[in-house]
Amino acid sequence: MKPITELLSLYEDFFGKLSSKINTNDAIVRSEEFENPTDEEIDAFATQFNANIPDVIRTFWKSLKHTYEASVYSDVEWSAGWDFVPVGFIERDTPMLRNLANNYEDNSYAKKIHETGVQLTYEEPILLFDANKETKTGSIHFLLWDGTSLPEAIAPDFNTFFEHWLAAGCFRGRNFKAYWEIVKGIVPIQIPLKENLWIRYYSKQYNEVLV
């Protein structure tokens, strides 16, 4: 497994190639600079919310240069990338996430991820990691506000998720088969699609056969 710093370099290169490849009126790649936190800011967040921040998440927050989102709106729609959010934003919204836990049944999967999860992205569906200080799993989950997320993790940790997501061309949603025809020659990591944790999870979540 490649370290997250190397994966982030590959991520930057990939979206540069994708931007050149889909230079059409129907498709667009958007990028924004990411606001990197200091160790002190991360520690303060962890203390405030009694959260376990895995080293890989800490390194990701401190090293990410840009967020990228790509989409096409035509007869065939797809989207890629994710709107990763800075620690200051997460600090603002975590109380809301915790309060929403009250809407779910005790001991349910949805309640647990609302109680111990920390979001990584903004728009639904949301990526979050388990920040439980007792279990310290750091596993990666998918959050839908209506509580219909699969009651299981996408990946055991963020490094594994990011590697598999990158191997899937940073696919986010809609028509994967059409998207894959565009990116299969430029993805920087080779993981068979049938073994790709992100593609397998997405297929199960939305009951779609992607490969």
Summary of the structure (lengths in Angstrom):
residues: 211
radius of gyration: 16.9
end to end distance: 23.4
largest distance: 49.6
contacts: 627
relative contact order: 0.15
helix: 44%
strand: 18%
